[in-house]
Amino acid sequence: MFGNRRFAMYVCYFVTMTMLLMSLPVQTVQAAMVRTETVLMLSTAKNVRENLNQFLKREDVKAIMTAQGISPQEAKARVDSLSDAEIMQLSDKMDQLPAGGSTFGVIIGAAVIVFIVLLITDILGYTDIFTFVKHPSSK
């Protein structure tokens, strides 16, 4: 008889604890679909932030920042405080900058292309610009 009572007492404690735990406030969780663009933007922003930090670790960049009065630690702190949208905007601006090029190189490249086009048209006989090109009709 006492065995059943002891078992009933354990079941009563278990049920009481279960009811007590169930009555505690529970945080609700809301799930929603995440758009692909959001995931890509977050992963891209993370990669851009890492690339920018690697850029700031280069010795030539550190030397230029120090010459302009910006410590590398301050620059890193500023980059870390930027939002993802600001990081993406900065990356777009950096991508638009010429990579070691100048307008002088563009002008030289354009002049070479014009020279080659004029030379080919002169060789084919469409123009008579260069004196060093021998035309088959002028013997």
C-alpha positions, 0 to 999 in steps of 0.5 A: 500500500505504501509502495503505491502511495510513494509511486503516486507521490513521485507522479504528483511531483512530476506532474506539478513540476511539468505544469509549473514549467509549462506556465512559465513565459516562453519566448515566441519564435517567428520564422519567415522566408529569407530572400536570396538577395538578402543572403547574398548581400550579407555574405558579399558584405562580409567578404568585402569587409574582409577584403577591405581589412586586408587592404588596410593591412598592406604596408604601402597603405599604412604608410600613406595613411600615416603620412596623412595623419590617420593611424591604422588602428583608427582606420580599422575601427572606422571600417568595423563601424560601417554598416553593410550598405556603407561597406558595399557603397565603398566597395563600389567606389573602389571598384570604379577607381583606375587600378594604377592607370592614368589618363595618360595611359588611356590617351596613349592606348587610344593613339595606338589603336587609331594608328593601327586602324589607319595603317590597316586602311592604308595597307588595304588601299582605302586611304593614302596617309603614310608614305612608307606604305607601298600601294600596288597601284603606285609603281 
